[in-house]
Amino acid sequence: MALAPDPHLDPDLAYLRRTYGHHWCIWRTPNWWMATARINGVTPTLMERTPDDLERRLRNPGRQIGGPIAT
């Protein structure tokens, strides 16, 4: 299992976290860039192949469809 990149060594990850981290929890794997919303009313999870594509989605994530998962 690969370790998560150190945001101090990954300038794209550091930038996204600094810019959008108040509203999103942002991380990456070797192949995917992901974000989970910390706010309500938007698409709860975003997943893209590049940091640029993820940033476009972070700027305009779309609204949440449906309600919370039933327990």
Distance bins in CASP14 RR format, pairs under 12 A and 6 or more apart:
PFRMAT RR
TARGET T0000
AUTHOR 0000-0000-0000
RMODE 2
METHOD distances of the structure
MODEL  1
1 29 0 0 0 0 1 0 0 0 0 0 0
1 30 0 0 0 0 0 1 0 0 0 0 0
2 28 0 0 0 0 0 1 0 0 0 0 0
2 29 1 0 0 1 0 0 0 0 0 0 0
2 30 1 0 1 0 0 0 0 0 0 0 0
2 31 0 0 0 0 1 0 0 0 0 0 0
2 32 0 0 0 0 0 1 0 0 0 0 0
3 9 0 0 0 0 0 1 0 0 0 0 0
3 10 0 0 0 0 0 1 0 0 0 0 0
3 27 0 0 0 0 0 1 0 0 0 0 0
3 28 0 0 0 0 0 1 0 0 0 0 0
3 29 0 0 0 0 0 1 0 0 0 0 0
3 30 0 0 0 0 0 1 0 0 0 0 0
4 10 0 0 0 0 1 0 0 0 0 0 0
4 13 0 0 0 0 1 0 0 0 0 0 0
4 17 0 0 0 0 0 1 0 0 0 0 0
4 26 0 0 0 0 0 1 0 0 0 0 0
4 27 1 0 0 1 0 0 0 0 0 0 0
4 28 1 0 0 1 0 0 0 0 0 0 0
4 29 1 0 0 1 0 0 0 0 0 0 0
4 30 0 0 0 0 1 0 0 0 0 0 0
4 32 0 0 0 0 0 1 0 0 0 0 0
4 33 0 0 0 0 0 1 0 0 0 0 0
4 34 0 0 0 0 0 1 0 0 0 0 0
5 11 0 0 0 0 0 1 0 0 0 0 0
5 12 0 0 0 0 1 0 0 0 0 0 0
5 13 1 0 1 0 0 0 0 0 0 0 0
5 14 0 0 0 0 1 0 0 0 0 0 0
5 16 0 0 0 0 0 1 0 0 0 0 0
5 17 0 0 0 0 0 1 0 0 0 0 0
5 26 0 0 0 0 0 1 0 0 0 0 0
5 27 0 0 0 0 1 0 0 0 0 0 0
5 28 1 0 0 1 0 0 0 0 0 0 0
5 29 0 0 0 0 1 0 0 0 0 0 0
5 30 0 0 0 0 1 0 0 0 0 0 0
5 32 0 0 0 0 0 1 0 0 0 0 0
5 33 0 0 0 0 0 1 0 0 0 0 0
5 51 0 0 0 0 0 1 0 0 0 0 0
6 13 0 0 0 0 1 0 0 0 0 0 0
6 14 0 0 0 0 1 0 0 0 0 0 0
6 17 0 0 0 0 0 1 0 0 0 0 0
6 27 0 0 0 0 0 1 0 0 0 0 0
6 28 0 0 0 0 0 1 0 0 0 0 0
7 13 1 0 1 0 0 0 0 0 0 0 0
7 14 1 0 1 0 0 0 0 0 0 0 0
7 15 0 0 0 0 1 0 0 0 0 0 0
7 16 0 0 0 0 1 0 0 0 0 0 0
7 17 1 0 0 1 0 0 0 0 0 0 0
7 18 0 0 0 0 1 0 0 0 0 0 0
7 21 0 0 0 0 0 1 0 0 0 0 0
7 26 0 0 0 0 1 0 0 0 0 0 0
7 27 0 0 0 0 1 0 0 0 0 0 0
7 28 0 0 0 0 1 0 0 0 0 0 0
8 14 1 0 0 1 0 0 0 0 0 0 0
8 15 0 0 0 0 0 1 0 0 0 0 0
8 17 0 0 0 0 0 1 0 0 0 0 0
8 18 0 0 0 0 0 1 0 0 0 0 0
10 16 0 0 0 0 1 0 0 0 0 0 0
10 17 0 0 0 0 1 0 0 0 0 0 0
10 18 0 0 0 0 0 1 0 0 0 0 0
10 26 0 0 0 0 0 1 0 0 0 0 0
10 27 0 0 0 0 0 1 0 0 0 0 0
10 28 1 0 0 1 0 0 0 0 0 0 0
10 29 0 0 0 0 0 1 0 0 0 0 0
10 30 0 0 0 0 0 1 0 0 0 0 0
10 33 0 0 0 0 0 1 0 0 0 0 0
10 51 0 0 0 0 1 0 0 0 0 0 0
11 17 0 0 0 0 0 1 0 0 0 0 0
11 18 0 0 0 0 0 1 0 0 0 0 0
11 19 0 0 0 0 0 1 0 0 0 0 0
11 51 0 0 0 0 1 0 0 0 0 0 0
12 18 0 0 0 0 0 1 0 0 0 0 0
12 19 0 0 0 0 0 1 0 0 0 0 0
12 20 0 0 0 0 0 1 0 0 0 0 0
12 26 0 0 0 0 1 0 0 0 0 0 0
12 27 0 0 0 0 0 1 0 0 0 0 0
12 28 0 0 0 0 1 0 0 0 0 0 0
12 33 0 0 0 0 1 0 0 0 0 0 0
12 48 0 0 0 0 0 1 0 0 0 0 0
12 50 0 0 0 0 1 0 0 0 0 0 0
12 51 1 0 1 0 0 0 0 0 0 0 0
12 52 0 0 0 0 1 0 0 0 0 0 0
12 53 0 0 0 0 0 1 0 0 0 0 0
12 54 0 0 0 0 1 0 0 0 0 0 0
12 55 0 0 0 0 1 0 0 0 0 0 0
13 19 0 0 0 0 0 1 0 0 0 0 0
13 20 0 0 0 0 0 1 0 0 0 0 0
13 21 0 0 0 0 0 1 0 0 0 0 0
13 25 0 0 0 0 0 1 0 0 0 0 0
13 26 1 0 0 1 0 0 0 0 0 0 0
13 27 1 0 0 1 0 0 0 0 0 0 0
13 28 1 0 1 0 0 0 0 0 0 0 0
13 29 0 0 0 0 0 1 0 0 0 0 0
13 33 0 0 0 0 1 0 0 0 0 0 0
13 34 0 0 0 0 0 1 0 0 0 0 0
13 35 0 0 0 0 0 1 0 0 0 0 0
13 51 1 0 0 1 0 0 0 0 0 0 0
13 54 0 0 0 0 1 0 0 0 0 0 0
13 55 0 0 0 0 0 1 0 0 0 0 0
14 20 0 0 0 0 0 1 0 0 0 0 0
14 21 0 0 0 0 0 1 0 0 0 0 0
14 26 0 0 0 0 1 0 0 0 0 0 0
14 27 0 0 0 0 0 1 0 0 0 0 0
14 28 0 0 0 0 0 1 0 0 0 0 0
14 51 0 0 0 0 0 1 0 0 0 0 0
15 21 0 0 0 0 0 1 0 0 0 0 0
15 26 0 0 0 0 1 0 0 0 0 0 0
15 33 0 0 0 0 0 1 0 0 0 0 0
15 51 1 0 0 1 0 0 0 0 0 0 0
15 52 0 0 0 0 0 1 0 0 0 0 0
15 54 0 0 0 0 0 1 0 0 0 0 0
15 55 0 0 0 0 1 0 0 0 0 0 0
15 58 0 0 0 0 0 1 0 0 0 0 0
16 22 0 0 0 0 0 1 0 0 0 0 0
16 23 0 0 0 0 0 1 0 0 0 0 0
16 24 0 0 0 0 1 0 0 0 0 0 0
16 25 0 0 0 0 0 1 0 0 0 0 0
16 26 1 0 1 0 0 0 0 0 0 0 0
16 27 0 0 0 0 1 0 0 0 0 0 0
16 28 0 0 0 0 1 0 0 0 0 0 0
16 33 1 0 0 1 0 0 0 0 0 0 0
16 34 0 0 0 0 0 1 0 0 0 0 0
16 35 1 0 0 1 0 0 0 0 0 0 0
16 46 0 0 0 0 0 1 0 0 0 0 0
16 48 0 0 0 0 0 1 0 0 0 0 0
16 50 0 0 0 0 0 1 0 0 0 0 0
16 51 1 0 0 1 0 0 0 0 0 0 0
16 52 0 0 0 0 0 1 0 0 0 0 0
16 53 0 0 0 0 0 1 0 0 0 0 0
16 54 1 0 0 1 0 0 0 0 0 0 0
16 55 1 0 0 1 0 0 0 0 0 0 0
16 56 0 0 0 0 0 1 0 0 0 0 0
16 57 0 0 0 0 0 1 0 0 0 0 0
16 58 1 0 0 1 0 0 0 0 0 0 0
16 59 0 0 0 0 0 1 0 0 0 0 0
17 23 0 0 0 0 0 1 0 0 0 0 0
17 24 0 0 0 0 1 0 0 0 0 0 0
17 25 0 0 0 0 1 0 0 0 0 0 0
17 26 1 0 1 0 0 0 0 0 0 0 0
17 27 0 0 0 0 1 0 0 0 0 0 0
17 28 0 0 0 0 0 1 0 0 0 0 0
17 33 0 0 0 0 0 1 0 0 0 0 0
17 35 0 0 0 0 1 0 0 0 0 0 0
17 38 0 0 0 0 0 1 0 0 0 0 0
17 51 0 0 0 0 0 1 0 0 0 0 0
17 54 0 0 0 0 0 1 0 0 0 0 0
17 55 0 0 0 0 0 1 0 0 0 0 0
17 58 0 0 0 0 0 1 0 0 0 0 0
18 24 0 0 0 0 0 1 0 0 0 0 0
18 26 0 0 0 0 1 0 0 0 0 0 0
19 26 0 0 0 0 1 0 0 0 0 0 0
19 35 0 0 0 0 0 1 0 0 0 0 0
19 51 0 0 0 0 0 1 0 0 0 0 0
19 54 0 0 0 0 0 1 0 0 0 0 0
19 55 0 0 0 0 1 0 0 0 0 0 0
19 58 0 0 0 0 1 0 0 0 0 0 0
19 59 0 0 0 0 1 0 0 0 0 0 0
20 26 1 0 0 1 0 0 0 0 0 0 0
20 33 0 0 0 0 0 1 0 0 0 0 0
20 35 1 0 0 1 0 0 0 0 0 0 0
20 36 0 0 0 0 0 1 0 0 0 0 0
20 37 0 0 0 0 0 1 0 0 0 0 0
20 38 0 0 0 0 1 0 0 0 0 0 0
20 39 0 0 0 0 0 1 0 0 0 0 0
20 42 0 0 0 0 0 1 0 0 0 0 0
20 46 0 0 0 0 0 1 0 0 0 0 0
20 51 0 0 0 0 0 1 0 0 0 0 0
20 54 0 0 0 0 1 0 0 0 0 0 0
20 55 1 0 0 1 0 0 0 0 0 0 0
20 56 0 0 0 0 0 1 0 0 0 0 0
20 57 0 0 0 0 0 1 0 0 0 0 0
20 58 1 0 1 0 0 0 0 0 0 0 0
20 59 0 0 0 0 1 0 0 0 0 0 0
20 60 0 0 0 0 0 1 0 0 0 0 0
20 61 0 0 0 0 1 0 0 0 0 0 0
21 27 0 0 0 0 0 1 0 0 0 0 0
21 35 0 0 0 0 1 0 0 0 0 0 0
21 36 0 0 0 0 0 1 0 0 0 0 0
21 37 0 0 0 0 0 1 0 0 0 0 0
21 38 1 0 0 1 0 0 0 0 0 0 0
21 39 0 0 0 0 0 1 0 0 0 0 0
21 55 0 0 0 0 0 1 0 0 0 0 0
21 58 0 0 0 0 1 0 0 0 0 0 0
22 35 0 0 0 0 0 1 0 0 0 0 0
22 37 0 0 0 0 0 1 0 0 0 0 0
22 38 1 0 0 1 0 0 0 0 0 0 0
22 39 0 0 0 0 1 0 0 0 0 0 0
22 58 0 0 0 0 0 1 0 0 0 0 0
23 35 0 0 0 0 1 0 0 0 0 0 0
23 36 0 0 0 0 0 1 0 0 0 0 0
23 37 1 0 0 1 0 0 0 0 0 0 0
23 38 1 0 1 0 0 0 0 0 0 0 0
23 39 1 0 1 0 0 0 0 0 0 0 0
23 40 0 0 0 0 0 1 0 0 0 0 0
23 41 0 0 0 0 0 1 0 0 0 0 0
23 42 0 0 0 0 1 0 0 0 0 0 0
23 44 0 0 0 0 0 1 0 0 0 0 0
23 46 0 0 0 0 0 1 0 0 0 0 0
23 58 0 0 0 0 1 0 0 0 0 0 0
23 59 0 0 0 0 0 1 0 0 0 0 0
23 61 0 0 0 0 1 0 0 0 0 0 0
24 33 0 0 0 0 0 1 0 0 0 0 0
24 34 0 0 0 0 1 0 0 0 0 0 0
24 35 1 0 1 0 0 0 0 0 0 0 0
24 36 1 0 0 1 0 0 0 0 0 0 0
24 37 1 0 0 1 0 0 0 0 0 0 0
24 38 1 0 0 1 0 0 0 0 0 0 0
24 39 0 0 0 0 1 0 0 0 0 0 0
24 42 0 0 0 0 1 0 0 0 0 0 0
24 43 0 0 0 0 0 1 0 0 0 0 0
24 44 0 0 0 0 0 1 0 0 0 0 0
24 45 0 0 0 0 1 0 0 0 0 0 0
24 46 1 0 0 1 0 0 0 0 0 0 0
24 54 0 0 0 0 1 0 0 0 0 0 0
24 55 0 0 0 0 0 1 0 0 0 0 0
24 57 0 0 0 0 1 0 0 0 0 0 0
24 58 1 0 0 1 0 0 0 0 0 0 0
24 59 0 0 0 0 0 1 0 0 0 0 0
24 61 0 0 0 0 1 0 0 0 0 0 0
25 34 0 0 0 0 1 0 0 0 0 0 0
25 35 1 0 0 1 0 0 0 0 0 0 0
25 36 1 0 1 0 0 0 0 0 0 0 0
25 37 0 0 0 0 1 0 0 0 0 0 0
25 38 1 0 0 1 0 0 0 0 0 0 0
25 39 0 0 0 0 0 1 0 0 0 0 0
25 44 0 0 0 0 0 1 0 0 0 0 0
25 45 0 0 0 0 1 0 0 0 0 0 0
25 46 0 0 0 0 0 1 0 0 0 0 0
25 58 0 0 0 0 0 1 0 0 0 0 0
26 32 0 0 0 0 0 1 0 0 0 0 0
26 33 1 0 0 1 0 0 0 0 0 0 0
26 34 1 0 0 1 0 0 0 0 0 0 0
26 35 1 0 1 0 0 0 0 0 0 0 0
26 36 0 0 0 0 1 0 0 0 0 0 0
26 37 0 0 0 0 0 1 0 0 0 0 0
26 38 0 0 0 0 0 1 0 0 0 0 0
26 45 0 0 0 0 0 1 0 0 0 0 0
26 46 0 0 0 0 1 0 0 0 0 0 0
26 47 0 0 0 0 0 1 0 0 0 0 0
26 48 0 0 0 0 0 1 0 0 0 0 0
26 51 0 0 0 0 1 0 0 0 0 0 0
26 54 1 0 0 1 0 0 0 0 0 0 0
26 55 0 0 0 0 1 0 0 0 0 0 0
26 57 0 0 0 0 0 1 0 0 0 0 0
26 58 1 0 0 1 0 0 0 0 0 0 0
27 33 0 0 0 0 1 0 0 0 0 0 0
27 34 1 0 1 0 0 0 0 0 0 0 0
27 35 1 0 0 1 0 0 0 0 0 0 0
27 36 0 0 0 0 1 0 0 0 0 0 0
27 45 0 0 0 0 0 1 0 0 0 0 0
27 46 0 0 0 0 0 1 0 0 0 0 0
27 47 0 0 0 0 0 1 0 0 0 0 0
27 51 0 0 0 0 0 1 0 0 0 0 0
27 54 0 0 0 0 0 1 0 0 0 0 0
28 34 1 0 0 1 0 0 0 0 0 0 0
28 35 0 0 0 0 1 0 0 0 0 0 0
28 46 0 0 0 0 0 1 0 0 0 0 0
28 47 0 0 0 0 0 1 0 0 0 0 0
28 48 0 0 0 0 1 0 0 0 0 0 0
28 49 0 0 0 0 0 1 0 0 0 0 0
28 50 0 0 0 0 0 1 0 0 0 0 0
28 51 1 0 0 1 0 0 0 0 0 0 0
28 53 0 0 0 0 0 1 0 0 0 0 0
28 54 0 0 0 0 1 0 0 0 0 0 0
29 47 0 0 0 0 1 0 0 0 0 0 0
29 48 0 0 0 0 0 1 0 0 0 0 0
29 49 0 0 0 0 0 1 0 0 0 0 0
30 49 0 0 0 0 0 1 0 0 0 0 0
31 47 0 0 0 0 0 1 0 0 0 0 0
31 48 0 0 0 0 0 1 0 0 0 0 0
31 49 1 0 0 1 0 0 0 0 0 0 0
31 50 0 0 0 0 0 1 0 0 0 0 0
32 45 0 0 0 0 0 1 0 0 0 0 0
32 46 0 0 0 0 0 1 0 0 0 0 0
32 47 1 0 1 0 0 0 0 0 0 0 0
32 48 1 0 0 1 0 0 0 0 0 0 0
32 49 1 0 0 1 0 0 0 0 0 0 0
32 50 0 0 0 0 1 0 0 0 0 0 0
32 51 0 0 0 0 0 1 0 0 0 0 0
32 53 0 0 0 0 0 1 0 0 0 0 0
32 54 0 0 0 0 1 0 0 0 0 0 0
33 45 0 0 0 0 0 1 0 0 0 0 0
33 46 0 0 0 0 1 0 0 0 0 0 0
33 47 1 0 0 1 0 0 0 0 0 0 0
33 48 1 0 1 0 0 0 0 0 0 0 0
33 49 1 0 0 1 0 0 0 0 0 0 0
33 50 1 0 0 1 0 0 0 0 0 0 0
33 51 1 0 1 0 0 0 0 0 0 0 0
33 52 0 0 0 0 1 0 0 0 0 0 0
33 53 1 0 0 1 0 0 0 0 0 0 0
33 54 1 0 1 0 0 0 0 0 0 0 0
33 55 0 0 0 0 1 0 0 0 0 0 0
33 56 0 0 0 0 0 1 0 0 0 0 0
33 57 0 0 0 0 1 0 0 0 0 0 0
33 58 0 0 0 0 1 0 0 0 0 0 0
34 43 0 0 0 0 0 1 0 0 0 0 0
34 44 0 0 0 0 0 1 0 0 0 0 0
34 45 1 0 0 1 0 0 0 0 0 0 0
34 46 1 0 0 1 0 0 0 0 0 0 0
34 47 1 0 1 0 0 0 0 0 0 0 0
34 48 1 0 0 1 0 0 0 0 0 0 0
34 49 0 0 0 0 0 1 0 0 0 0 0
34 50 0 0 0 0 0 1 0 0 0 0 0
34 51 0 0 0 0 0 1 0 0 0 0 0
34 53 0 0 0 0 0 1 0 0 0 0 0
34 54 1 0 0 1 0 0 0 0 0 0 0
34 57 0 0 0 0 0 1 0 0 0 0 0
34 58 0 0 0 0 0 1 0 0 0 0 0
35 42 0 0 0 0 0 1 0 0 0 0 0
35 43 0 0 0 0 1 0 0 0 0 0 0
35 44 0 0 0 0 1 0 0 0 0 0 0
35 45 1 0 0 1 0 0 0 0 0 0 0
35 46 1 0 1 0 0 0 0 0 0 0 0
35 47 0 0 0 0 1 0 0 0 0 0 0
35 48 0 0 0 0 1 0 0 0 0 0 0
35 51 0 0 0 0 0 1 0 0 0 0 0
35 53 0 0 0 0 0 1 0 0 0 0 0
35 54 1 0 0 1 0 0 0 0 0 0 0
35 55 0 0 0 0 1 0 0 0 0 0 0
35 56 0 0 0 0 0 1 0 0 0 0 0
35 57 1 0 0 1 0 0 0 0 0 0 0
35 58 1 0 0 1 0 0 0 0 0 0 0
35 59 0 0 0 0 0 1 0 0 0 0 0
35 61 0 0 0 0 1 0 0 0 0 0 0
36 42 0 0 0 0 0 1 0 0 0 0 0
36 43 0 0 0 0 0 1 0 0 0 0 0
36 44 1 0 0 1 0 0 0 0 0 0 0
36 45 1 0 1 0 0 0 0 0 0 0 0
36 46 1 0 0 1 0 0 0 0 0 0 0
36 47 0 0 0 0 1 0 0 0 0 0 0
36 54 0 0 0 0 0 1 0 0 0 0 0
36 58 0 0 0 0 0 1 0 0 0 0 0
36 61 0 0 0 0 0 1 0 0 0 0 0
37 43 1 0 0 1 0 0 0 0 0 0 0
37 44 1 0 1 0 0 0 0 0 0 0 0
37 45 1 0 0 1 0 0 0 0 0 0 0
37 46 0 0 0 0 1 0 0 0 0 0 0
37 57 0 0 0 0 0 1 0 0 0 0 0
37 58 0 0 0 0 1 0 0 0 0 0 0
37 61 1 0 0 1 0 0 0 0 0 0 0
37 62 0 0 0 0 0 1 0 0 0 0 0
37 63 0 0 0 0 0 1 0 0 0 0 0
37 64 0 0 0 0 1 0 0 0 0 0 0
38 44 0 0 0 0 1 0 0 0 0 0 0
38 45 0 0 0 0 0 1 0 0 0 0 0
38 58 0 0 0 0 0 1 0 0 0 0 0
38 61 0 0 0 0 0 1 0 0 0 0 0
39 58 0 0 0 0 0 1 0 0 0 0 0
39 61 0 0 0 0 1 0 0 0 0 0 0
39 62 0 0 0 0 0 1 0 0 0 0 0
39 63 0 0 0 0 0 1 0 0 0 0 0
39 64 0 0 0 0 1 0 0 0 0 0 0
40 61 0 0 0 0 0 1 0 0 0 0 0
40 63 0 0 0 0 0 1 0 0 0 0 0
40 64 1 0 0 1 0 0 0 0 0 0 0
40 66 0 0 0 0 0 1 0 0 0 0 0
40 67 0 0 0 0 1 0 0 0 0 0 0
40 68 0 0 0 0 1 0 0 0 0 0 0
41 61 0 0 0 0 1 0 0 0 0 0 0
41 62 0 0 0 0 1 0 0 0 0 0 0
41 63 1 0 1 0 0 0 0 0 0 0 0
41 64 1 0 1 0 0 0 0 0 0 0 0
41 65 0 0 0 0 1 0 0 0 0 0 0
41 66 0 0 0 0 1 0 0 0 0 0 0
41 67 0 0 0 0 1 0 0 0 0 0 0
41 68 0 0 0 0 0 1 0 0 0 0 0
42 57 0 0 0 0 1 0 0 0 0 0 0
42 58 0 0 0 0 1 0 0 0 0 0 0
42 59 0 0 0 0 0 1 0 0 0 0 0
42 60 0 0 0 0 1 0 0 0 0 0 0
42 61 1 0 1 0 0 0 0 0 0 0 0
42 62 1 0 1 0 0 0 0 0 0 0 0
42 63 1 0 0 1 0 0 0 0 0 0 0
42 64 1 0 1 0 0 0 0 0 0 0 0
42 65 0 0 0 0 0 1 0 0 0 0 0
43 57 1 0 0 1 0 0 0 0 0 0 0
43 58 0 0 0 0 0 1 0 0 0 0 0
43 60 0 0 0 0 1 0 0 0 0 0 0
43 61 1 0 1 0 0 0 0 0 0 0 0
43 62 1 0 1 0 0 0 0 0 0 0 0
43 63 1 0 0 1 0 0 0 0 0 0 0
43 64 1 0 0 1 0 0 0 0 0 0 0
43 65 1 0 0 1 0 0 0 0 0 0 0
43 66 0 0 0 0 0 1 0 0 0 0 0
44 61 0 0 0 0 1 0 0 0 0 0 0
44 62 0 0 0 0 0 1 0 0 0 0 0
44 63 0 0 0 0 0 1 0 0 0 0 0
44 64 1 0 0 1 0 0 0 0 0 0 0
44 65 0 0 0 0 1 0 0 0 0 0 0
44 66 0 0 0 0 0 1 0 0 0 0 0
44 67 0 0 0 0 1 0 0 0 0 0 0
44 68 0 0 0 0 1 0 0 0 0 0 0
44 69 0 0 0 0 0 1 0 0 0 0 0
45 54 0 0 0 0 0 1 0 0 0 0 0
45 57 0 0 0 0 0 1 0 0 0 0 0
45 58 0 0 0 0 0 1 0 0 0 0 0
45 61 0 0 0 0 1 0 0 0 0 0 0
45 62 0 0 0 0 0 1 0 0 0 0 0
45 64 0 0 0 0 0 1 0 0 0 0 0
46 53 0 0 0 0 1 0 0 0 0 0 0
46 54 1 0 0 1 0 0 0 0 0 0 0
46 55 0 0 0 0 1 0 0 0 0 0 0
46 56 0 0 0 0 1 0 0 0 0 0 0
46 57 1 0 1 0 0 0 0 0 0 0 0
46 58 1 0 0 1 0 0 0 0 0 0 0
46 59 0 0 0 0 0 1 0 0 0 0 0
46 60 0 0 0 0 0 1 0 0 0 0 0
46 61 1 0 0 1 0 0 0 0 0 0 0
46 62 0 0 0 0 1 0 0 0 0 0 0
47 53 0 0 0 0 1 0 0 0 0 0 0
47 54 0 0 0 0 1 0 0 0 0 0 0
47 57 0 0 0 0 1 0 0 0 0 0 0
47 58 0 0 0 0 0 1 0 0 0 0 0
47 61 0 0 0 0 0 1 0 0 0 0 0
48 54 1 0 1 0 0 0 0 0 0 0 0
48 55 0 0 0 0 1 0 0 0 0 0 0
48 56 1 0 0 1 0 0 0 0 0 0 0
48 57 1 0 0 1 0 0 0 0 0 0 0
48 58 0 0 0 0 1 0 0 0 0 0 0
48 61 0 0 0 0 0 1 0 0 0 0 0
49 56 0 0 0 0 0 1 0 0 0 0 0
49 57 0 0 0 0 0 1 0 0 0 0 0
50 56 0 0 0 0 1 0 0 0 0 0 0
50 57 0 0 0 0 0 1 0 0 0 0 0
51 57 0 0 0 0 0 1 0 0 0 0 0
51 58 0 0 0 0 1 0 0 0 0 0 0
52 58 0 0 0 0 0 1 0 0 0 0 0
52 59 0 0 0 0 0 1 0 0 0 0 0
53 59 0 0 0 0 0 1 0 0 0 0 0
53 60 0 0 0 0 0 1 0 0 0 0 0
54 60 0 0 0 0 0 1 0 0 0 0 0
54 61 0 0 0 0 0 1 0 0 0 0 0
55 61 0 0 0 0 0 1 0 0 0 0 0
56 62 0 0 0 0 0 1 0 0 0 0 0
END
